[in-house]
């Protein structure tokens, strides 16, 4: 199931960190690396720091946006080093590893890391189902990007080994969770419908959609439930028209 777990780096500044990330991944059995809009593509410095993980580095996929990297995933966990104005469901690294392994039995899942200097933006964080926070020393909580990747990948490895010891793979949920691209279509549809009923005012949208995203990410409707919600929105659209 580790093949279904994707590590995503966003707008990485230093190619050495990309190479070190590839090494951290391979030591824990992970191989799928996505690079979102890196400042520079992997170079000789990245290869040097990847050491024996140049296969992970060489197979890394470069995409333009986070949406491109997660559209085929059913679970997205974003790493965050600080609390935000809009709180989000938070997991410990151990909980994140367990959830990633459990749901990788269903399909692709993703673990997202932000920029070296300022992490992930609020918009990027809101595309995740959960945030993972490493409980570092509060007096000095600055972790190198590759060190953060190593910590989370280690927890994934531990979770997978635990499942192996049980003698069976992680169970899939009864109903499949929707892919991120389908969730995004739902959020676009929801915002459009709420605007058509004037529940959302175009010039003053406030925090309605971010809070609704947070609510639905917390509830995590499965694919059938999401289809029902889309059907409800369509019925409202017909009446409004």
C-alpha positions as CSV (number, residue, x, y, z in Angstrom):
1,X,0.0,0.0,0.0
2,X,3.0,2.3,0.4
3,X,2.9,2.8,-3.4
4,X,-0.4,4.6,-3.1
5,X,1.1,7.2,-0.7
6,X,2.2,10.4,-2.4
7,X,4.6,13.0,-1.0
8,X,4.1,16.5,-2.3
9,X,6.5,19.4,-2.0
10,X,5.2,22.9,-2.9
11,X,7.4,25.6,-4.3
12,X,10.6,24.2,-2.9
13,X,13.4,26.8,-3.0
14,X,16.5,24.6,-2.5
15,X,17.1,21.6,-4.8
16,X,19.1,20.0,-2.0
17,X,15.9,19.7,0.0
18,X,14.3,17.9,-2.9
19,X,17.1,15.4,-3.0
20,X,17.1,14.9,0.8
21,X,13.3,14.4,0.7
22,X,13.8,11.6,-1.9
23,X,16.3,9.9,0.4
24,X,14.0,10.3,3.4
25,X,11.2,8.7,1.4
26,X,13.1,5.8,0.1
27,X,14.5,4.8,3.6
28,X,10.9,4.4,4.7
29,X,9.7,2.6,1.5
30,X,7.9,5.5,-0.2
31,X,8.5,6.2,-3.9
32,X,5.9,8.7,-5.3
33,X,7.2,12.3,-5.2
34,X,5.3,15.2,-6.7
35,X,6.9,18.7,-7.0
36,X,4.5,21.6,-7.3
37,X,6.0,24.6,-9.0
38,X,9.6,24.2,-7.6
39,X,11.8,27.3,-7.8
40,X,14.3,25.1,-9.6
41,X,14.0,21.6,-11.0
42,X,16.2,18.9,-9.4
43,X,19.9,19.3,-10.3
44,X,23.2,17.7,-9.5
45,X,23.0,19.0,-5.9
46,X,19.6,17.2,-5.5
47,X,21.1,14.0,-6.9
48,X,24.0,14.2,-4.5
49,X,21.8,14.6,-1.5
50,X,19.4,11.9,-2.7
51,X,22.4,9.5,-2.3
52,X,20.9,6.1,-3.3
53,X,17.4,7.4,-3.9
54,X,18.1,8.9,-7.4
55,X,15.3,6.6,-8.7
56,X,12.7,8.4,-6.5
57,X,14.2,11.7,-7.6
58,X,14.3,10.8,-11.3
59,X,10.7,9.6,-11.3
60,X,9.4,12.8,-9.5
61,X,6.5,14.5,-11.3
62,X,6.6,18.3,-11.7
63,X,3.2,19.9,-11.8
64,X,2.0,23.5,-11.8
65,X,-0.5,23.6,-9.0
66,X,-1.5,21.7,-5.8
67,X,-4.8,20.9,-7.5
68,X,-2.9,19.0,-10.2
69,X,-1.1,17.0,-7.6
70,X,-4.0,15.9,-5.5
71,X,-6.9,15.6,-8.0
72,X,-6.8,11.8,-8.0
73,X,-6.4,11.4,-4.3
74,X,-9.2,10.5,-1.8
75,X,-7.3,11.7,1.3
76,X,-5.0,14.8,1.7
77,X,-3.1,15.5,4.8
78,X,-1.2,18.8,4.9
79,X,1.6,19.6,7.4
80,X,1.4,22.8,9.3
81,X,3.8,24.2,11.9
82,X,1.5,26.8,13.4
83,X,-2.2,27.4,14.3
84,X,-4.3,29.4,11.8
85,X,-7.1,31.8,12.2
86,X,-9.5,29.1,11.0
87,X,-8.9,25.9,13.0
88,X,-8.9,22.6,11.1
89,X,-9.0,19.0,12.2
90,X,-5.5,18.2,13.4
91,X,-3.7,14.9,13.6
92,X,-0.5,13.9,15.4
93,X,2.2,12.4,13.1
94,X,1.3,8.9,14.4
95,X,-2.4,9.4,13.6
96,X,-1.5,10.8,10.2
97,X,0.6,7.7,9.4
98,X,-2.2,5.4,10.5
99,X,-4.8,7.2,8.5
100,X,-2.6,7.3,5.4
101,X,-1.9,3.6,5.5
102,X,-5.5,2.7,6.3
103,X,-6.9,4.7,3.4
104,X,-4.2,3.9,0.9
105,X,-5.9,0.5,0.6
106,X,-8.6,2.3,-1.3
107,X,-6.5,4.4,-3.6
108,X,-4.1,7.4,-3.8
109,X,-3.5,9.5,-0.7
110,X,-1.3,12.5,-0.3
111,X,1.0,14.1,2.3
112,X,1.7,17.7,1.5
113,X,4.7,19.9,2.7
114,X,5.0,23.6,2.1
115,X,7.7,26.1,1.4
116,X,10.9,26.2,3.5
117,X,10.4,29.8,4.6
118,X,6.6,30.1,5.2
119,X,5.0,26.7,4.8
120,X,1.6,26.4,3.1
121,X,-0.8,29.2,2.4
122,X,-4.3,29.2,3.9
123,X,-5.8,28.4,0.6
124,X,-3.6,25.3,0.2
125,X,-4.3,24.2,3.8
126,X,-8.0,24.4,3.1
127,X,-7.7,21.8,0.3
128,X,-6.6,19.2,2.9
129,X,-8.9,16.9,5.0
130,X,-6.6,17.1,8.0
131,X,-3.5,19.0,9.2
132,X,-0.6,17.1,10.7
133,X,1.5,19.0,13.3
134,X,4.8,17.7,14.6
135,X,5.0,18.4,18.4
136,X,8.4,20.0,18.3
137,X,10.1,22.0,21.0
138,X,7.9,25.1,21.4
139,X,11.1,27.1,22.1
140,X,12.6,26.0,18.8
141,X,10.1,24.4,16.5
142,X,11.9,25.1,13.2
143,X,12.3,21.8,11.4
144,X,14.3,21.4,8.2
145,X,11.9,20.4,5.3
146,X,13.6,17.0,4.8
147,X,13.5,16.3,8.6
148,X,9.8,17.0,8.6
149,X,9.4,14.6,5.7
150,X,11.5,12.0,7.4
151,X,9.4,12.2,10.6
152,X,6.1,11.8,8.8
153,X,7.4,9.0,6.5
154,X,8.7,7.2,9.5
155,X,5.2,7.2,11.0
156,X,3.8,5.8,7.8
157,X,6.4,3.1,7.9
158,X,5.5,2.2,11.5
159,X,1.8,2.1,10.7
160,X,2.5,-0.2,7.7
161,X,4.7,-2.5,9.8
162,X,1.9,-2.7,12.4
163,X,-0.5,-3.8,9.7
164,X,2.0,-6.4,8.5
165,X,2.4,-7.8,12.0
166,X,-1.4,-8.3,12.2
167,X,-1.2,-10.5,9.1
168,X,-3.6,-8.5,7.0
169,X,-3.8,-5.2,5.1
170,X,-5.7,-2.2,6.4
171,X,-9.4,-2.5,5.8
172,X,-11.1,-0.2,3.3
173,X,-14.0,1.9,4.3
174,X,-17.4,0.5,3.4
175,X,-18.0,3.3,0.9
176,X,-15.3,4.9,-1.1
177,X,-14.4,8.5,-0.4
178,X,-14.6,10.9,-3.4
179,X,-11.5,12.0,-5.2
180,X,-10.3,15.6,-4.5
181,X,-11.3,16.6,-8.1
182,X,-14.9,15.6,-7.3
183,X,-14.9,17.4,-4.0
184,X,-13.7,20.5,-5.8
185,X,-16.6,20.3,-8.3
186,X,-19.0,20.0,-5.3
187,X,-17.5,23.1,-3.6
188,X,-17.8,25.0,-6.9
189,X,-21.4,23.9,-7.3
190,X,-22.2,24.7,-3.6
191,X,-20.7,28.2,-3.9
192,X,-22.6,28.9,-7.2
193,X,-25.9,27.7,-5.7
194,X,-25.5,29.8,-2.5
195,X,-24.7,32.8,-4.6
196,X,-27.8,32.3,-6.7
197,X,-30.0,32.3,-3.6
198,X,-28.1,35.3,-2.2
199,X,-26.9,33.4,0.8
200,X,-23.4,34.4,-0.3
201,X,-23.0,38.0,-1.3
202,X,-20.5,38.3,-4.1
203,X,-18.8,41.5,-2.8
204,X,-18.8,40.3,0.8
205,X,-18.4,36.5,0.8
206,X,-16.8,36.4,4.3
207,X,-15.7,33.1,5.6
208,X,-18.7,31.1,4.5
209,X,-17.0,28.8,2.0
210,X,-13.8,28.2,4.1
211,X,-16.0,27.2,7.0
212,X,-18.2,25.0,4.8
213,X,-15.1,23.3,3.5
214,X,-13.9,22.7,7.0
215,X,-17.3,21.2,8.0
216,X,-17.5,18.9,5.0
217,X,-13.8,17.9,5.4
218,X,-14.6,17.0,9.0
219,X,-17.8,15.0,8.0
220,X,-16.0,13.4,5.0
221,X,-19.1,12.3,3.0
222,X,-18.5,9.2,0.9
223,X,-19.1,9.2,-2.9
224,X,-22.8,8.2,-2.6
225,X,-23.4,10.9,0.0
226,X,-21.7,13.5,-2.2
227,X,-23.9,12.5,-5.1
228,X,-26.9,13.1,-2.9
229,X,-25.6,16.5,-1.9
230,X,-25.0,17.4,-5.6
231,X,-28.6,16.3,-6.4
232,X,-29.9,18.6,-3.7
233,X,-28.0,21.5,-5.1
234,X,-29.3,20.7,-8.6
235,X,-32.9,20.7,-7.4
236,X,-32.4,24.1,-5.8
237,X,-30.8,25.4,-9.0
238,X,-33.9,24.3,-11.0
239,X,-36.2,26.2,-8.6
240,X,-34.1,29.3,-8.6
241,X,-34.0,29.4,-12.4
